[in-house]
């Protein structure tokens, strides 16, 4: 099995999905800081950019949670 196939398999695993959720959540901290700075500086364009990025993060996490459910995760939090 090549390294590329192992990497693709990891992305479709529960561990890989949890890692992706954690990475995405970590990115949310950056967006929060960007929103806070934009509001402080009254920078509307930067605030709109942060909101659009936050929407992408929410969508990404929702897709990852759906993937976990599809993989048959028995986590209590996922229902």
MMTF fields as JSON, N, C-alpha, C and O atoms, coordinates in Angstrom:
{
  "mmtfVersion": "1.0.0",
  "mmtfProducer": "UNKNOWN",
  "numBonds": 315,
  "numAtoms": 316,
  "numGroups": 79,
  "numChains": 1,
  "numModels": 1,
  "chainsPerModel": [1],
  "groupsPerChain": [79],
  "chainIdList": ["A"],
  "bondAtomList": [4, 2, 8, 6, 12, 10, 16, 14, 20, 18, 24, 22, 28, 26, 32, 30, 36, 34, 40, 38, 44, 42, 48, 46, 52, 50, 56, 54, 60, 58, 64, 62, 68, 66, 72, 70, 76, 74, 80, 78, 84, 82, 88, 86, 92, 90, 96, 94, 100, 98, 104, 102, 108, 106, 112, 110, 116, 114, 120, 118, 124, 122, 128, 126, 132, 130, 136, 134, 140, 138, 144, 142, 148, 146, 152, 150, 156, 154, 160, 158, 164, 162, 168, 166, 172, 170, 176, 174, 180, 178, 184, 182, 188, 186, 192, 190, 196, 194, 200, 198, 204, 202, 208, 206, 212, 210, 216, 214, 220, 218, 224, 222, 228, 226, 232, 230, 236, 234, 240, 238, 244, 242, 248, 246, 252, 250, 256, 254, 260, 258, 264, 262, 268, 266, 272, 270, 276, 274, 280, 278, 284, 282, 288, 286, 292, 290, 296, 294, 300, 298, 304, 302, 308, 306, 312, 310],
  "bondOrderList": [1, 1, 1, 1, 1, 1, 1, 1, 1, 1, 1, 1, 1, 1, 1, 1, 1, 1, 1, 1, 1, 1, 1, 1, 1, 1, 1, 1, 1, 1, 1, 1, 1, 1, 1, 1, 1, 1, 1, 1, 1, 1, 1, 1, 1, 1, 1, 1, 1, 1, 1, 1, 1, 1, 1, 1, 1, 1, 1, 1, 1, 1, 1, 1, 1, 1, 1, 1, 1, 1, 1, 1, 1, 1, 1, 1, 1, 1],
  "groupList": [{"groupName": "UNK", "atomNameList": ["N", "CA", "C", "O"], "elementList": ["N", "C", "C", "O"], "formalChargeList": [0, 0, 0, 0], "bondAtomList": [1, 0, 2, 1, 3, 2], "bondOrderList": [1, 1, 2], "singleLetterCode": "X", "chemCompType": "L-PEPTIDE LINKING"}],
  "groupTypeList": [0, 0, 0, 0, 0, 0, 0, 0, 0, 0, 0, 0, 0, 0, 0, 0, 0, 0, 0, 0, 0, 0, 0, 0, 0, 0, 0, 0, 0, 0, 0, 0, 0, 0, 0, 0, 0, 0, 0, 0, 0, 0, 0, 0, 0, 0, 0, 0, 0, 0, 0, 0, 0, 0, 0, 0, 0, 0, 0, 0, 0, 0, 0, 0, 0, 0, 0, 0, 0, 0, 0, 0, 0, 0, 0, 0, 0, 0, 0],
  "groupIdList": [1, 2, 3, 4, 5, 6, 7, 8, 9, 10, 11, 12, 13, 14, 15, 16, 17, 18, 19, 20, 21, 22, 23, 24, 25, 26, 27, 28, 29, 30, 31, 32, 33, 34, 35, 36, 37, 38, 39, 40, 41, 42, 43, 44, 45, 46, 47, 48, 49, 50, 51, 52, 53, 54, 55, 56, 57, 58, 59, 60, 61, 62, 63, 64, 65, 66, 67, 68, 69, 70, 71, 72, 73, 74, 75, 76, 77, 78, 79],
  "secStructList": [7, 7, 2, 2, 2, 2, 2, 2, 2, 2, 2, 6, 1, 2, 2, 2, 2, 2, 2, 2, 2, 2, 2, 2, 2, 2, 2, 2, 2, 2, 2, 2, 2, 2, 2, 2, 2, 2, 2, 2, 2, 6, 7, 2, 2, 2, 2, 2, 2, 2, 2, 2, 2, 2, 2, 2, 2, 2, 2, 2, 2, 2, 2, 2, 2, 2, 2, 2, 2, 2, 6, 6, 7, 7, 7, 4, 4, 4, 7],
  "xCoordList": [0.846, 0.0, 0.893, 1.806, 0.628, 1.456, 1.098, 0.048, 1.978, 1.75, 0.512, -0.222, 0.287, -0.879, -2.165, -3.117, -2.225, -3.45, -3.674, -4.815, -2.578, -2.722, -3.288, -4.143, -2.81, -3.297, -4.769, -5.537, -5.17, -6.576, -7.443, -8.546, -6.944, -7.674, -7.817, -8.854, -6.776, -6.827, -7.876, -8.58, -7.984, -8.968, -10.39, -11.267, -10.627, -11.966, -12.179, -13.232, -11.189, -11.316, -11.935, -11.999, -12.383, -12.937, -11.875, -12.137, -10.677, -9.586, -9.267, -9.084, -9.202, -8.941, -10.035, -9.764, -11.274, -12.403, -12.374, -12.617, -12.076, -11.95, -10.812, -10.946, -9.713, -8.587, -8.986, -8.594, -9.75, -10.225, -11.146, -11.07, -12.019, -12.913, -12.085, -12.351, -11.087, -10.23, -9.472, -9.361, -8.953, -8.22, -9.145, -8.765, -10.352, -11.327, -11.73, -11.851, -11.936, -12.295, -11.157, -11.403, -9.925, -8.776, -8.777, -8.411, -9.187, -9.294, -10.362, -10.285, -11.359, -12.419, -11.872, -12.396, -10.835, -10.222, -9.645, -9.767, -9.028, -8.469, -9.577, -9.428, -10.681, -11.808, -12.396, -12.762, -12.486, -12.996, -12.124, -12.637, -10.802, -9.888, -10.04, -9.983, -10.235, -10.414, -11.699, -11.714, -12.778, -14.049, -13.903, -14.38, -13.242, -13.059, -12.254, -12.605, -11.185, -10.355, -11.123, -11.004, -11.905, -12.668, -13.706, -13.914, -14.349, -15.332, -14.639, -15.143, -13.493, -12.759, -12.295, -12.325, -11.862, -11.359, -12.465, -12.193, -13.702, -14.846, -14.558, -14.858, -13.974, -13.602, -14.668, -14.619, -15.618, -16.747, -16.313, -16.827, -15.385, -14.951, -14.291, -14.545, -13.463, -12.825, -13.856, -13.73, -14.861, -15.92, -16.732, -17.068, -17.044, -17.77, -16.932, -17.462, -15.63, -14.737, -14.74, -14.789, -14.689, -14.69, -16.008, -16.009, -17.115, -18.419, -18.51, -19.016, -18.024, -18.045, -17.155, -17.515, -16.005, -15.117, -15.761, -15.653, -16.426, -17.112, -18.206, -18.4, -18.923, -19.958, -19.336, -19.913, -18.181, -17.476, -17.043, -17.1, -16.611, -16.197, -17.388, -17.289, -18.509, -19.72, -20.148, -20.5, -20.12, -20.486, -19.513, -19.928, -18.235, -17.224, -17.401, -17.301, -17.664, -17.883, -19.146, -19.166, -20.194, -21.429, -21.186, -21.717, -20.392, -20.064, -19.238, -19.444, -18.311, -17.495, -18.324, -18.114, -19.26, -20.146, -21.002, -21.23, -21.474, -22.248, -21.398, -21.888, -20.13, -19.22, -19.029, -18.982, -18.918, -18.799, -20.029, -19.918, -21.196, -22.428, -22.444, -22.88, -21.977, -21.942, -20.973, -21.201, -19.897, -18.929, -19.428, -18.796, -20.573, -21.173, -20.586, -20.472, -20.206, -19.657, -20.766, -21.868, -20.473, -21.459, -21.309, -21.725, -20.737, -20.525, -21.867, -22.77, -22.001, -23.248, -23.601, -24.777, -22.595, -22.853, -23.436, -24.106, -23.191, -23.645, -25.055, -25.638, -25.59, -26.958, -27.107, -28.224],
  "yCoordList": [-1.179, 0.0, 1.246, 1.362, 2.154, 3.358, 4.365, 4.264, 5.321, 6.349, 7.179, 7.605, 7.403, 8.185, 7.449, 8.075, 6.135, 5.394, 5.354, 5.4, 5.267, 5.293, 6.635, 6.691, 7.709, 9.051, 9.197, 9.77, 8.696, 8.779, 7.961, 8.378, 6.795, 5.965, 6.645, 6.522, 7.367, 8.079, 9.175, 9.388, 9.88, 10.953, 10.422, 11.142, 9.182, 8.598, 7.826, 7.216, 7.844, 7.122, 8.035, 9.253, 7.422, 8.197, 9.103, 10.267, 8.566, 9.366, 10.558, 11.672, 10.325, 11.413, 12.464, 13.66, 12.01, 12.942, 13.765, 14.972, 13.107, 13.855, 14.871, 15.994, 14.484, 15.393, 16.591, 17.722, 16.347, 17.432, 18.379, 19.596, 17.824, 18.676, 19.542, 20.735, 18.942, 19.702, 20.807, 21.921, 20.503, 21.498, 22.633, 23.803, 22.285, 23.292, 24.164, 25.381, 23.542, 24.309, 25.254, 26.37, 24.804, 25.661, 26.885, 27.982, 26.694, 27.806, 28.801, 29.983, 28.32, 29.214, 30.251, 31.362, 29.903, 30.873, 32.056, 33.204, 31.774, 32.835, 33.743, 34.964, 33.137, 33.921, 34.788, 35.939, 34.233, 35.007, 36.239, 37.339, 36.047, 37.176, 38.204, 39.408, 37.721, 38.63, 39.443, 40.644, 38.789, 39.5, 40.557, 41.683, 40.175, 41.093, 42.324, 43.455, 42.093, 43.206, 44.076, 45.301, 43.45, 44.201, 45.096, 46.241, 44.557, 45.387, 46.54, 47.663, 46.257, 47.297, 48.404, 49.582, 48.019, 48.981, 49.557, 50.406, 49.117, 49.53, 49.261, 50.084, 48.096, 47.69, 46.727, 45.526, 47.262, 46.48, 45.367, 44.252, 45.656, 44.657, 43.453, 42.305, 43.725, 42.644, 41.849, 40.632, 42.526, 41.848, 40.937, 39.814, 41.416, 40.597, 39.379, 38.275, 39.576, 38.464, 37.424, 36.223, 37.88, 36.964, 36.194, 35.004, 36.857, 36.197, 35.136, 34.038, 35.462, 34.49, 33.292, 32.152, 33.545, 32.459, 31.605, 30.379, 32.239, 31.507, 30.614, 29.491, 31.106, 30.291, 29.051, 27.965, 29.214, 28.075, 27.072, 25.864, 27.565, 26.675, 25.887, 24.68, 26.559, 25.879, 24.803, 23.694, 25.124, 24.151, 22.976, 21.822, 23.265, 22.212, 21.267, 20.05, 21.815, 20.972, 20.139, 18.964, 20.729, 19.976, 18.8, 17.71, 19.017, 17.93, 16.844, 15.656, 17.246, 16.269, 15.464, 14.26, 16.118, 15.401, 14.41, 13.292, 14.811, 13.893, 12.694, 11.566, 12.94, 11.855, 10.889, 9.674, 11.438, 10.578, 9.692, 8.501, 10.286, 9.496, 8.404, 7.284, 8.717, 7.746, 6.605, 5.459, 6.936, 5.914, 5.035, 4.039, 5.415, 4.589, 4.825, 3.889, 6.059, 6.376, 6.301, 6.801, 5.678, 5.51, 6.563, 6.332, 7.687, 8.744, 9.274, 9.518, 9.454, 9.921, 11.322, 11.634, 12.167, 13.547, 13.65, 14.633, 12.649, 12.733, 12.178, 12.336, 11.553, 11.042, 9.752, 9.246],
  "zCoordList": [0.0, 0.0, 0.0, 0.818, -0.904, -1.015, 0.084, 0.719, 0.291, 1.305, 0.967, 1.859, -0.331, -0.738, -0.405, 0.061, -0.63, -0.302, 1.198, 1.659, 1.975, 3.43, 3.88, 4.764, 3.27, 3.627, 3.267, 4.039, 2.123, 1.725, 2.671, 3.024, 3.084, 4.031, 5.379, 6.032, 5.804, 7.083, 7.061, 8.048, 5.92, 5.808, 5.966, 6.442, 5.575, 5.66, 6.964, 7.151, 7.871, 9.131, 10.2, 10.035, 11.286, 12.399, 12.995, 13.298, 13.162, 13.726, 12.841, 13.331, 11.549, 10.615, 10.632, 10.521, 10.773, 10.814, 12.095, 12.071, 13.217, 14.475, 14.396, 14.881, 13.795, 13.631, 12.763, 13.048, 11.727, 10.855, 11.614, 11.439, 12.458, 13.257, 14.206, 14.355, 14.843, 15.759, 15.05, 15.564, 13.878, 13.092, 12.672, 12.722, 12.263, 11.846, 13.031, 12.897, 14.189, 15.387, 15.788, 16.246, 15.613, 15.916, 14.992, 15.413, 13.737, 12.794, 13.211, 12.875, 13.946, 14.417, 15.395, 15.472, 16.133, 17.052, 16.281, 16.709, 15.162, 14.324, 13.791, 13.753, 13.382, 12.863, 13.97, 13.736, 15.177, 16.312, 16.556, 16.765, 16.53, 16.73, 15.611, 15.858, 14.37, 13.24, 13.412, 13.142, 13.862, 14.074, 15.167, 15.03, 16.237, 17.363, 16.926, 17.262, 16.182, 15.707, 14.715, 14.741, 13.846, 12.851, 13.525, 13.122, 14.552, 15.272, 15.998, 16.014, 16.594, 17.313, 16.369, 16.725, 15.154, 14.171, 13.296, 12.446, 13.483, 12.644, 11.165, 10.3, 10.895, 9.538, 9.008, 9.273, 8.266, 7.771, 6.821, 6.899, 5.939, 4.966, 5.657, 5.294, 6.635, 7.382, 8.182, 8.324, 8.696, 9.44, 8.518, 8.893, 7.324, 6.348, 5.962, 5.836, 5.775, 5.456, 6.58, 6.313, 7.831, 8.978, 9.068, 9.383, 8.798, 8.839, 7.739, 7.972, 6.556, 5.453, 5.78, 5.486, 6.381, 6.776, 7.857, 7.828, 8.804, 9.871, 9.299, 9.766, 8.29, 7.649, 7.003, 7.057, 6.404, 5.816, 6.871, 6.644, 8.019, 9.111, 9.631, 9.854, 9.824, 10.303, 9.315, 9.716, 8.036, 7.007, 7.008, 6.899, 7.13, 7.154, 8.329, 8.17, 9.508, 10.689, 10.516, 10.885, 9.963, 9.729, 8.781, 8.995, 7.743, 6.818, 7.506, 7.258, 8.364, 9.078, 10.072, 10.224, 10.747, 11.668, 10.896, 11.358, 9.73, 8.886, 8.483, 8.44, 8.187, 7.828, 8.998, 8.804, 10.215, 11.39, 11.548, 11.837, 11.357, 11.457, 10.398, 10.666, 9.215, 8.128, 8.435, 8.048, 9.133, 9.503, 10.65, 11.002, 11.227, 12.271, 13.634, 14.425, 13.936, 15.239, 16.286, 16.063, 17.423, 18.489, 19.578, 20.713, 19.264, 20.238, 20.726, 19.925, 22.041, 22.633, 22.144, 21.957, 21.936, 21.526, 20.121, 19.805, 19.273, 17.894, 17.701, 16.628, 18.69, 18.606, 17.98, 17.867]
}
